[in-house]
Amino acid sequence: MSKAFKIAPGRYVIPNVGSVDAQKEVSDNVLFEIYKLPRRVFPWIQLGTDAEAYLKKQKLHVKDFAKLVNNARTKNEIELLARISDTKTIDRIAETKLKALENSIKN
């Protein structure tokens, strides 16, 4: 299985990606396409152990990176994405997202 992203074994039909059989090994490129989708489309994907190295290789544009940060669901995920990017824009988006996440946990 891929180490950049974690996905539960199963067979999935995912909009804009197609049919994915996660019972077999799935390429990082396919999993990255799934990860870029809004979480309401496929919320069962997580970053794996090698995600930081894989995402650094992708050389994403700031707008694409901002979408990834906005899609993030956990504090660790947001912090990892903020570490990868070196722009102030992404740092501010990550900071805002972390504050919103903390406020939602408090309530």
Long-range contacts (C-beta under 8 A, 24 or more apart in sequence): 1-25, 1-26, 2-26, 2-27, 2-28, 2-31, 2-48, 3-48, 3-49, 3-50, 4-28, 4-31, 4-32, 4-47, 4-48, 4-50, 4-51, 4-53, 4-54, 4-55, 5-31, 5-32, 5-34, 5-35, 5-45, 5-46, 5-47, 5-48, 5-51, 6-45, 6-46, 6-47, 6-48, 7-31, 7-34, 7-44, 7-45, 7-46, 8-44, 12-42, 14-41, 14-42, 15-41, 16-41, 28-54, 32-58, 35-68, 35-71, 36-64, 36-67, 36-68, 36-71, 37-71, 38-71, 39-71, 39-73, 43-73, 46-77, 47-76, 47-77, 47-80, 51-80, 52-80, 52-83, 52-84, 55-81, 55-84, 56-84, 62-87, 62-89, 62-90, 65-90, 66-90, 66-93, 69-93, 69-94, 69-97, 70-97, 72-97, 74-101, 75-101
